[in-house]
Amino acid sequence: MSLRHRLHATLTALFLSASTLLAAEPDRPEAPTPNAPRVILISIDGLHPDDLVRHAPPTLQRWQATGARAQWMTPVYPTLTFPNHYTLVTGRVPDRHGVVHNRMRDAELGPFRLSLRAAVSDGRWWDEAEPLWVTLRRQGLRSATLFWPGSEARIHGIRPDDWLPYAGDMPHEERVRRVLRWLDRPEARRPHLMTLYFSALDEAGHREGPDSPEAIAALADIDRALARLEAGLRRRGLFDAVDVVVVSDHGMARVDVANPRRLDERVVLHDDEVVSSGEAAGIAPRPGREAEVEAALLGRHEGYQCWRKADLPPAWRYGTHRRVPPIVCQADEGVYLTHAARQARGGTFSPGAHGYAPELPSMRAVFLARGPRVAEGVVLPPIEATDVHPFLLALLGLPPMAGDGNPAATAAARRGVSAPASAAGRNAGPSASPPSPAGAPRPGPSGTRTASPETRGR
């Protein structure tokens, strides 16, 4: 082939490739208005509200003292990373957004687990809901995500304007630098929503246990990274122009590693029948074995309880989705559920875990915010993970969307907005977990307005 023909073929291929990319993602509406609201959404995986008191991370303490926070946030069931992170950006419970577990199975798509990158980046697992970055694209706004679950997939044909495949070894300093570089762009290319994710606290809590020296050190390192973020925003004159929202997905409980419970003590369970084990286990019996497995598992056992998916506690709002296995077994706090095939693969059990019932104080998560559109000195009653999405929509100036959250629950956290009476009433119901009997009262920061007394959670 001549050079001329090779050049023509190359240009044709590039044109076709570009055409394919343009066709794959919907056209962006007209350019957004300059100086539109900007939000940095930060997740600190495994952060419990008590950590902010016991370990006193100075940056987070300063942010919550000059902004708004909830006494705690109740995660959705199951209290696992992927289901809760997707709830935070969609406003839907897992039964309605489809990411029902960290490990799940779909009749058409096959297995899903965090180590299967092809599954994690397949939009068909995620497209039963609309995450914020898709909403922003449809409104003509920009987004950039750093490792938020779901952001690696093309959902409804759309990805964030900037995203990265998950790289757990990326240093915290580099994560912060990337966010600041996004903000250094010209106005027309500057994201309106940025997400930032830290996993080190969760990893240390699993590996060494909650409140271990390693977990405390991980939180301190994250807090130093947030201090660098604050310093970078201040240098750019943006610290009082950008709203920062900090959340977590769940807390952490100590596990009795010497006494795991075997799900197959009463009946043989084949490896392919155990969709997930651990704290929230799912069982899908082979055809013809349903009655045998149900007879052995359903009901209360030492350290755990099993239900048919249709009979799960209504407060969990879980069990109707096709990806939820027919039998769900929930471990008591501190218990790990296993089976013969899992033990045969070897390995040890982690001294720290989550995945327990969301109403347990140890599973409580964090919600705090500060910025130009956030009220100062406000302490909200307990909220739910589903309430974060409508709060983010309001900060971004976007219209409300149908979902499972209650916009009134976070209304008082927005500057110039008074909380409707229904906010406290909803949160006083069953979804707000009761204080620990051994807990001691914990006063709010000086000068805050507290709607109801706080208690230590675990």
N, C-alpha and C positions, 0 to 999 in steps of 0.2 A: 504494500500500500504506500502511495506517495505521501510526502510530508503534508501536502495540501489536503489530501483525503483524510489523513490521520487527524489533522487539526479540525477539519469539518466534523468528523465523527466525535471527537472529544467535546466540541462545543455543543453538538446536538445532545450528547449524553448529559452534559451539565444542565442544559436547558430543560430536558425532561425531568432530571432530578429535582431541580428547583420548582418546576411545575407541580410535581408530586407533593413536595413539602407544602407548597401554598395551598394545594387542594386538601391536604390532610388536616390543616388547622383553619378554622373559620376566620374570615377577614375581621380585623379589629375595627371597631367603630371609629368615629372621628377622634382626633387627639384630645386628651383630657385637658381640663382647665388648669393653668399653671397654679402652683402652690396648693394643690389638692391635699387633703389629709394624708398623713403617712403613719404607718403602724409597724412596729417591730414586735412580732409574736415570738416569745422565747419559751421553750420547754426545757425544764430540768427534770429529766426522767427519774422517778422515784423520790422526789422531794416531798417530805411530810411537813405540814405547817408547824409542828413542834420543833423541827430543825431550825427554823428561823429564830426561835427563842433560846433553845438549848445551846446552839453553836454560834449564834449571833454573827452571821456573815454580814460585814458592815455595809456593803453595797446594797444588798437586798433589804436590809433593815432601813437604810436611808430612803430607798425608793418607796417602801410601803409607808414610812412615816410621812412622806410628802405627797402621797397619792391615796389610793383606795385599795382595800383588800377585803376578802371574805374571811370569816372565821375559819372556814374550811370549805373545800369543794368535794362533794361526793362523786366518785367516778361512776361510770356505767358498768354494768355487768357484761362480760367478765372483766375484772380489774387487771387487764393486760395492756401492753403498750400499743399495739396496732389498733384494736377496737377503740380505745379511748382517744388516741390521737386523731383518728378519723372523725369521731364524734365532735371533738373540739372545733374542727374546721367545717363541719357540715350541719351541726345542730341536731343530728338524728342519732337515735340509739342504734346499737349494732343490728338489732332485728330489722331495722329499716334501712340501714346503709350497706349491709351485706358483709362487712368485715367482722365476722362473729367470733373470731379467735385468732391468736397468733399461728395456730396450726388448724387447718380446716380442710374440708374435702368438698368438691363440687362434682356432680354427676357428669357434667360436660367438660369442665376445665381440669379435673384431676386434683392433685394435692396442692396445698399452699402451706408454706412455712418460710420463716425469715431467711433461711439459707438458700432457697430456690429463687435466684435472681430473676429467672424468666417469669415466674409467677408474680413476684412482687411488682414487676414492671408491666404486667398485663392489665390493661385498663378494664377488662371484663370483670375482674374481681372488685373493682371500685366504682363502676358506673351506675350503681343504684342510688347514688346521691351526688350532690354537686358541691365539691370543696370550694373554699373561698377563692382560690386562684382561678378557677373556671368562671366564677361569678364576676370577678374583676375583669377578666378578658372580655366577657360579654358586655361589660359596662364601659369598655374603652380604657381601662386602667391596667397598670402593669404589676407584676408580682415576681418575687425571687425567693426561692426556698432553699434552705440548707438542711437537707436530710429529713424533712418531714415525711412521715409515712404516707404513701400514696403519690408523692410528688414525682416519682420516677416513672409513673405510668401516664399514658395519654388517655385522659378521662373525658368522655364525650368529644373526642377528637382534639383535646386541648391539653397542653402542658403549661407550667409556669414559664414566664419569659426567660428566666434563668433557673436552672436546677442542676444538681449534681448527683451522680450515683453515690450511694452511701459509702463512706470511708470512715470507719470508726477510729482509725488511727490518726486522723487529721488533728493536729494540736489545737487547743482552744484559742490560742493567739491567732492562728490562721483563720479560724472560723470568724472571729471578730473582724479581722482585716477584710475579709470578703464582704461582709455586711457594710463596712465603712466605704469600701470601693464602690459598691452599688450606689451609695449616697453621694459619691463624688461625680457621678455622671451628670450630663446636662439634664435640665428639667424634663425634657420630652422623653428621656430614656431612664429616668430615675424610678425605681419601683415604688408603688404606693403601699404594698404589703411585702414585708420581708419576714421570713421565719428563720429561727436559729435554734439548734437542738444540741443538748448536752446529755450524754449517756453515762459519764464517768461515775456519778453518784450511784446510779442504779447498778452498774457493773460491780462496784466495790461493795454495795449492800448485799448483792447476791453472793459474791465471792467470800466475804468476810463477816457478813451480818450487819444489820442496821446498827447505827451508833458505834460501829467499830472505829478504831483510829484511822483505818484506811478510808472508810466512808466519810469521816469528818474531814480528812485531808482532801478528798475529792471535791467536797462541797466548797472548801476554802479555795481550791484552785479555780473552780467555776466562778466563784465570787470575784476573784482577782481578774478573770477574763471580762466579767461584766463591768468592773471598774475601768478597764481599758476601753470598753465600748463607750462608757459614759465620758471618759476623757476625750475620745475621738469625736463624739458628738459635740462636746463643748468647744473643741478647737474649730469645728466647722460652723459654730453658731446654731446648732440644730437640737441641742439638748432640750430646749423648751419649745421646740417646733414639732417634735416627733413623739407620738404616744408609744410607750413601751408597756407591753402586757406580758406578765410572767405566769406560766401555768406549770403544773405537773400532771402526770397521768394517773398516779396512784401513790400510795405510801409503800411501806415495807414491813414485814413481820419476821420474827426469828423462827426458824424451823427446827423441829426436833429431828435431827438427821439420823439419830440412832433408832428411830421407830417409824419408818415409813409403813403405810398401809397397802396391802396387796389387794387390788381389785379382783384378782382371780383366785382368791382363797376359797370361794364357794362355787366357782364354775370355771371351766377352761375358757380362756380368752385367747383367740388367735391374734397375732400381731396386727393383721389387717383390720381387725374389729375395733381396735383401740385407736380412734382418730386423734385423741390427745390424752396425755396423762399430766401429772403434776398436781396443781391445786384445783383446777377446774377441768375435769376429765370428760371426754365424750366417747360414747360407745355406740357402734353401729353393727349389730349382730349380723352374721351371714344369713341369707335367706333360709328359713326353716329352723333357725336357732333362736328366734325372737322370744318365744315363750320361756325357754330354758334360761336364757340370760336375764330376762326380766324377773323371773321367779327368784333368782339368786341375788340380784342387785337392788331391785327397787326397795325403798324404805331406808330406815335409819340403821347405821352400823357404827361400830366404835371408830370415831374419828372422821366420819363422813356420812353423807346422805345422797341417795340417788333418786331421780324422778324421771318419768316420761317427759319429753320436752314440752308437752302441752300442759303439764301439771306443775311446772316450776313456780316459785313464789311470784305472785303478780307484781310486786314492787320492783322486781328485776327487769320487767318489760322485755322478756327474752324467751324464745322458744318457738316462734312462729316461722322463722326463716328456714328455707329448705336446706341451708348449709349447717344448721344446728343438728348434731347427731340425735338419733331417736332417744338415747338415754344420756342424761347429764348427771355427773356425780360431782358434788361440791365438797371439798375437804374442809374440816374445821380449821380454825386459825392455827398455824404452826405444823400442820400435818401435810405430808407429801404422799400422793397416790401413785403407785407404780404397779407393775405386773411382771410376769416371768420374762417375757421377751425383752422388756426394757432393762431388767437387771442383768440379763445375759449379755447385753451389749457393753456392760461394764460402766465405769465412771462412778462419781460420787454425787451425793445430794448437796445442794447449796444451803448454807446456814441462814440465808435470807431469801425471802420470796414474797411475791404478791400473787394476785389471782384469787384471793379470798373474797368473801361476801362484801359487797360495797358498803354496807352499813356499819362494818366494823371500824372502830376508831383508828386502827393501824393502817387502814387503806385510804384514809383521807388524803386529799390532794390540795394543792396550793393555787390560789388565784390572787394576783395583785397587779396593779396598774398605776402608772404615773404619766403625766404629760399635759399638753395644753387643753385637751378635751376631757380630762379626768379630774374628778372632784378631789379636793385635798382633805385629809383627815377623816375619811369615811371608813367604817368597818361594817361590812354587810353581814347579815345573818348567813348561815350556811347556804351555799348555792349548789347546783348540780352541774356536771360537765356539759350538759346540753344547753346551759344558759350562757356559755361563753360565746357561741356563734352569733346570737343576736346582738350581744355587746360589741363584737368586732364589726358587724355590719354598721351599727350606729356610729362607731368611731370613724369608719371609712366613708360615712355619708351615703351609704347605700340603703335602698328601701328594704323594709322587713321581708322575710321569706318564711314560708310555712315550714315548721319543724317541730321538734319535740321539746324545745327549750321555752323558758318563760322570760320574755324581755323585761318584765317588771322586776325580776329578781336582781338584776344588776343596774337598774335605772338610776339609783342613787349614786352610783359610782361615776356617772357622767356629769361633767361640770354643767351647772345650771338646770339640772333635772331633779325633780323631787320624786321619791319612790312612791308609787301607788301602794295603798294599804294591802293589796293582794300579794305583794312581794313577801312580806314577813309571814303572811298567813300560809302561803304555799310551802315556804321553807320550814315552817314549824311542824309540818306533817311528817309522815313515816320516812320520807327520803332523807331527812336530817338525822344523822346517827346520834344516839344519846351519849352524854358524857360518860367517860370511864368512871366507875365507882371510886377508883383510887386516885382520880385526877384532882389536882388542886387548881383553884381559880388562877387564871393568868390575865393580868391587867393589860389593856391595850396600850399602845404608845401614848405618851403625854400629848394631850390636845386632841385626841381622836373622839369621834362620836360613835358609840357602840350601841347597837340596837338591842342586844341581849348579852348576858354574861358569857364569857369564853371559858372553856375548860381545856385542860391538857388532853390530848387524844390518845396517847398510847403509853 
